Amino acid sequence: MDEKEKQPLLSVRELKKHFVTRRDFWGRPAEYTYALNGISFDIYAGETLGMVGESGCGKSTAGRTIMGLYRPTSGRVLMHGQELDYSSGPDSRIQMIFQDPYASLNPRLTVGEIIAEPMEIKGMYREPQERQKRIRHLLDLVGLSPEQANRFPHEFSGGQRQRVGIARALAVNPELIICDEPISALDVSIQAQVVNLLSQLQRELGLTYLFIAHDLAMVRYISDRVAVMNQGQIVELAAADELYSNPQHEYTKKLLSAIPLPCPKC
């Protein structure tokens, strides 16, 4: 592997995010919630980095801060070694698949309009015919019929809505997709279908994922490496098989011990 191949696609360095939870009489910050306390990690092109931890540990905040939906309190996020500037909003090279497929789609827009929106913002496919062709291709990629482009979100099931969210994330050809608990709001029978779709798209399109979830078994299935978060910090980061078979940090051991066994007496 040469030096260029060794360079991470994304580098996060001492990233912190603090939320003001109370202000004093004069409106000055008086209390904070320390959601991220200086996390650092790399993601390499073509891999999936899983991020796990209990609710409230900061993993979703990490994804939204990297995306640019939250302004970092301090720290740096770099792509290809260049620091990202969030002053003009999120970087289009990073897209997100949101947790709730019901709340993340505009109910007043058709599926075609939802997928077209990021392309319009970025100024892609100015010709209507080219844009419609791209929309049909994306719907086909995620396992939906191109004829469904004229339907509204309420006409779809939860799993289908999440497929629309995936198509929207792919619309501007991102380099990194942040999957923010993309299966937690879905029926168990649908979760595996969505994860398999993500894996298939990664193989076909060479995608890179930050996969945030609390389902430890699913994270192991899809991830190359796994980062374990606790109280706003990464306490352990290792290859998926190594972390699950030989955890080093005490918190990781407790987290893995909480995975339900199919047959506890076996």
C-alpha positions, -999 to 999 in steps of 0.1 A, spaced: 0 0 0 15 34 -10 14 66 10 -17 79 -10 -37 47 -2 -27 50 35 -42 85 38 -76 83 56 -107 95 37 -119 112 69 -99 121 100 -115 134 133 -92 150 158 -101 159 193 -137 167 183 -158 182 211 -194 193 212 -209 210 242 -246 220 244 -258 249 266 -284 236 289 -290 267 311 -283 304 308 -280 330 336 -301 361 340 -281 380 314 -283 352 289 -248 339 293 -242 301 293 -243 288 329 -244 250 324 -234 226 296 -240 191 285 -206 176 273 -219 154 245 -184 148 229 -152 151 249 -124 150 224 -129 120 201 -103 111 175 -105 84 147 -99 78 110 -121 62 83 -105 48 52 -121 47 18 -143 17 12 -146 6 48 -174 6 73 -165 20 108 -192 9 133 -199 32 163 -217 16 193 -226 26 228 -256 30 250 -282 57 245 -269 91 254 -232 82 249 -227 108 221 -226 86 190 -254 103 171 -240 137 182 -207 126 167 -223 118 134 -243 150 132 -212 171 141 -191 155 115 -219 160 90 -220 197 99 -256 197 113 -240 208 147 -211 233 148 -182 217 167 -172 233 200 -136 225 192 -115 200 173 -110 193 136 -127 172 109 -106 166 78 -113 149 44 -83 138 24 -61 158 48 -80 191 43 -99 206 72 -136 210 66 -151 245 68 -187 244 81 -193 281 79 -214 277 47 -232 246 59 -226 209 56 -202 195 31 -220 177 2 -193 150 1 -208 137 34 -244 126 35 -266 111 62 -292 84 64 -314 93 94 -328 72 121 -365 79 117 -377 73 81 -411 88 91 -398 122 103 -368 126 79 -389 128 47 -409 159 38 -445 147 36 -454 175 12 -429 164 -15 -431 134 -38 -404 108 -35 -389 121 -68 -388 156 -54 -372 145 -22 -344 127 -41 -340 157 -65 -337 183 -38 -300 177 -29 -292 176 -66 -309 210 -71 -291 225 -42 -257 214 -56 -267 224 -92 -265 189 -106 -284 177 -137 -299 210 -147 -317 194 -176 -351 179 -163 -346 148 -184 -312 141 -169 -324 146 -134 -354 123 -139 -331 97 -154 -309 99 -123 -339 97 -100 -352 65 -117 -317 50 -115 -314 57 -78 -348 42 -71 -339 11 -90 -306 9 -71 -324 8 -37 -350 -17 -48 -379 6 -56 -398 10 -88 -391 41 -109 -429 46 -112 -430 52 -75 -413 86 -79 -446 104 -81 -459 90 -48 -458 107 -14 -440 93 17 -472 83 35 -479 58 7 -448 38 17 -439 14 45 -411 22 70 -386 0 51 -395 16 18 -392 51 33 -357 42 45 -348 31 10 -359 65 -2 -336 80 24 -308 59 11 -315 70 -25 -315 107 -13 -281 102 4 -267 87 -28 -281 115 -50 -250 138 -50 -224 110 -52 -210 114 -16 -177 101 -5 -189 92 30 -224 82 42 -232 85 79 -258 59 89 -274 73 121 -291 42 135 -308 35 101 -326 3 112 -336 10 148 -371 23 139 -378 -6 115 -394 -40 121 -369 -67 128 -380 -85 96 -370 -54 76 -337 -46 94 -317 -73 77 -330 -63 43 -318 -27 48 -284 -37 61 -280 -62 32 -289 -33 8 -263 -11 23 -236 -38 20 -246 -44 -16 -244 -7 -25 -210 -5 -8 -197 -33 -30 -212 -19 -62 -204 18 -56 -173 16 -34 -191 35 -6 -176 44 28 -198 43 59 -198 55 95 -225 31 108 -239 43 142 -261 18 160 -268 1 193 -275 -33 178 -242 -49 185 -248 -80 164 -257 -60 133 -227 -37 138 -204 -67 139 -220 -80 107 -216 -49 86 -184 -33 101 -147 -36 93 -137 -18 125 -158 -8 156 -154 22 179 -170 19 213 -183 51 229 -190 59 265 -198 93 281 -187 112 250 -154 94 245 -141 65 224 -129 40 249 -119 13 224 -114 10 187 -104 -23 169 -111 -46 141 -147 -60 144 -138 -96 149 -109 -88 173 -131 -64 194 -159 -89 198 -137 -119 205 -112 -102 227 -124 -69 242 -98 -49 261 -118 -21 279 -140 -30 309 -169 -10 294 -167 -29 261 -168 -62 281 -199 -51 299 -215 -39 267 -209 -72 249 -221 -92 279 -255 -75 274 -260 -91 240 -289 -116 243 -280 -152 237 -303 -172 213 -301 -201 237 -289 -190 272 -286 -226 284 -266 -238 255 
